[in-house]
Amino acid sequence: GNSVTQMEGPVTLSEEAFLTINCTYTATGYPSLFWYVQYPGEGLQLLLKATKADDKGSNKGFEATYRKETTSFHLEKGSVQVSDSAVYFCALRTLLTQGGSEKLVFGKGTKLTVNP
Amino acid sequence: NAGVTQTPKFQVLKTGQSMTLQCAQDMNHEYMSWYRQDPGMGLRLIHYSVGAGITDQGEVPNGYNVSRSTTEDFPLRLLSAAPSQTSVYFCASSYRLAGHNEQFFGPGTRLTVL
């Protein structure tokens, strides 16, 4: 079935360090891929998305490129800030069997802590 | 717009008690869903609805019921709570998923079953 695997956390970085959070997926067809972010005590927010191979999603200095050949969607940021401390979820959109509806399949999440 | 709202924020139940988690959205979204979030498990889909009067099961539906009498509301019912249902519950909504529409999440309900 469809699944998402992302790197185990937690990840601890100093401010201005480079961030990579790895995400790989298994899916039939060509799913849309997403990164969601969850700040402490809050719900999930969409950070960025890519809908086809070689697309690059970007937002708030974060980037991820949809790599079909390696089935990957790694999240990167060149210089992290303390305010980036959160849990990051990689997800793919997949079809449900009934009614042609779709659902999100999430990775387990990676907790990022950025120290000043 | 208030977006997706959930009540209560926190709840403690005893085993066997029943309760309803409320979810409402004011964006006229057709699609609504419930997820549970457990440590090391990510989010798992419980139930979903593609419109008023239509609901269906997700990955982990056992022990939960839902109904969708209006576009705005999608309550989740626990008929007889069990400790295994201790979790954080998120409601989400989007326009009818026929493309790549964003799902909007509520702030969550933290449920503890003793």
Contacts between the chains, C-beta under 8 A, distances in Angstrom:
chain1	res1	chain2	res2	distance
A	4	B	42	7.8
A	32	B	100	4.8
A	36	B	105	8.0
A	41	B	107	7.8
A	42	B	107	5.9
A	42	B	108	7.7
A	43	B	4	7.5
A	43	B	90	5.7
A	43	B	105	3.7
A	43	B	106	5.4
A	43	B	107	4.8
A	43	B	108	5.3
A	44	B	43	7.6
A	44	B	90	6.8
A	44	B	92	7.9
A	44	B	105	4.4
A	45	B	105	7.1
A	46	B	102	4.9
A	46	B	103	7.4
A	49	B	100	6.7
A	49	B	102	7.5
A	51	B	100	4.8
A	89	B	42	6.5
A	89	B	43	7.2
A	93	B	97	7.4
A	93	B	100	7.1
A	96	B	48	7.6
A	96	B	56	7.4
A	98	B	56	5.3
A	99	B	50	5.8
A	99	B	54	7.6
A	99	B	56	7.1
A	100	B	98	7.9
A	101	B	31	7.1
A	101	B	48	6.7
A	101	B	50	5.2
A	101	B	56	7.5
A	101	B	97	6.0
A	102	B	97	4.1
A	103	B	33	7.1
A	103	B	45	5.2
A	103	B	48	6.7
A	103	B	58	6.6
A	104	B	43	7.5
A	104	B	45	7.6
A	104	B	103	6.3
A	106	B	42	3.9
A	106	B	43	4.5
A	106	B	44	7.8
A	107	B	42	5.6
A	108	B	40	5.7
A	108	B	41	6.3
A	108	B	42	4.4
A	109	B	42	5.7
